[in-house]
């Protein structure tokens, strides 16, 4: 059964195979530590902290 043009095996290897997931784990840990300690890059702060608008005009 193809899924978006790839086989189930290809999908599993790319998205769920543990060694391929290890590539994104250390950067995620590092980013979490940066955010928790408040050392986030200043010029990105308005884009990250801005509330997202909703269709009703409020903010999320």
C-alpha positions in Angstrom: 0.0 0.0 0.0 1.8 3.2 -1.1 1.6 6.2 1.1 2.2 9.5 -0.6 4.3 7.8 -3.3 6.5 5.7 -0.9 6.1 2.2 0.5 5.2 1.5 4.1 8.7 0.2 4.7 10.3 3.4 3.4 7.9 5.5 5.5 8.8 3.5 8.6 12.6 3.8 8.1 12.5 7.5 7.6 10.0 8.5 10.3 10.1 5.7 13.0 13.5 3.9 12.7 15.4 4.9 15.9 18.8 5.7 14.3 17.1 8.2 11.9 15.3 9.8 14.9 18.6 10.2 16.8 19.7 12.9 14.4 17.0 15.3 15.6 17.1 14.4 19.3 20.3 16.4 20.4 19.3 19.6 18.6 15.8 19.3 20.2 17.4 18.8 23.7 19.7 21.8 23.1 16.8 24.0 21.9 14.7 23.1 24.9 17.6 24.0 27.2 18.1 27.3 25.5 14.4 28.1 25.8 14.2 27.0 29.5 17.2 29.1 30.5 15.8 32.2 28.7 18.8 32.5 26.3 16.7 32.5 23.2 17.9 34.8 20.3 16.4 38.3 20.9 15.5 39.1 17.3 13.4 36.0 17.0 11.5 36.6 20.2 8.7 38.7 18.7 7.9 36.0 16.1 7.9 33.1 18.6 6.1 34.8 21.4 3.4 36.6 19.3 -0.1 35.1 19.8 -1.5 33.4 16.8 -4.7 35.1 15.5 -7.9 33.0 15.3 -10.7 33.3 12.8 -12.9 35.0 15.5 -10.4 37.8 16.1 -9.0 36.5 19.4 -5.6 35.0 20.1 -4.5 31.5 21.0 
